[in-house]
């Protein structure tokens, strides 16, 4: 399976805003991290129950690196809808 991503990096859909907005620096998730984590790679034990967005982004980057998922993601790729019929 290959994932396609229009942006040039892994992370949230609004990565550019996340990286550049001071408002986003203070955002936290509305779900506890045990619900968000993948069973194959838990968040570190010291993670806040409701982690900030930057912590979740780091977790996703670690997950992708740990399972070598970069080779399955095509960055800077726009997927066009298929117009059959």
N, C-alpha and C positions, 0 to 999 in steps of 0.2 A: 504494500500500500504506500502511496505517496501523498503527502499533504502539500497543498499549495497555499502560499501566503503572499499577499500583495506587498506587505512590508518587508524590510530588509533584515529583520531580527525576530527572535522568539519573544513571546510575552503577551501582554494584553492587547486587545484590539485597538486601544487608544494609546499605544506606547509613546508616540511622540508627545501627546499631551501629558502623559504621566511623567516623562522625563523633564519637561520644561515648565510645568505649572507648579507654583508654590502651594496652590490650593490642594493639589493631589498629594503633596508630601504628608499631609495630616490625615488622609483617608485611611480608614481601617475597613476590614471586611465585615459583612453582616452575618457571616456564618463562622462557627468555630472551626479552627483548622482541622480537627479530626474528621469532620464531614467532608472537607475539601481535598484532603490528601489522597494520593493513590495508595492502595494497599501494599504495593511492592516497594514503596519508598516513603516512610512516614516523615513528617516534619521533625526537626530536632526537638528533643524534650524541653528545651528552654524557650521554645516559641510561645509568644503570647497567645492566649486562647483565641482572640480576634486580632490576627496580625495585620500590620500595615501593608499597604499595597506593594511597597518595595520588597518586603519579606516574601510575599507570594510570588512576585516576579523572580526573585532569586531562587526560590524553591523550584519554579518551572524550568529555569535555566539549568539548575543542578540535575533535575530529573532528565531533561533532554540529553545532557552530557553523560550522565550515568548509564543510560540505555542507548547511547550513540544514535539518537534520533535525528541528528542533523543531516545525515545522509538521506533521510526519507522526506525532508522538507525542501521544497523548491521556493526560495525567497524571491522577492521582486517579480512575482508571477501573477498575472491577472487571469482568472478563469472566466471564459465567455460562456454564456448560457447556450445550451444545445437547442436549436430550433428545428425539431423534427416535425414534418408534416406540414 
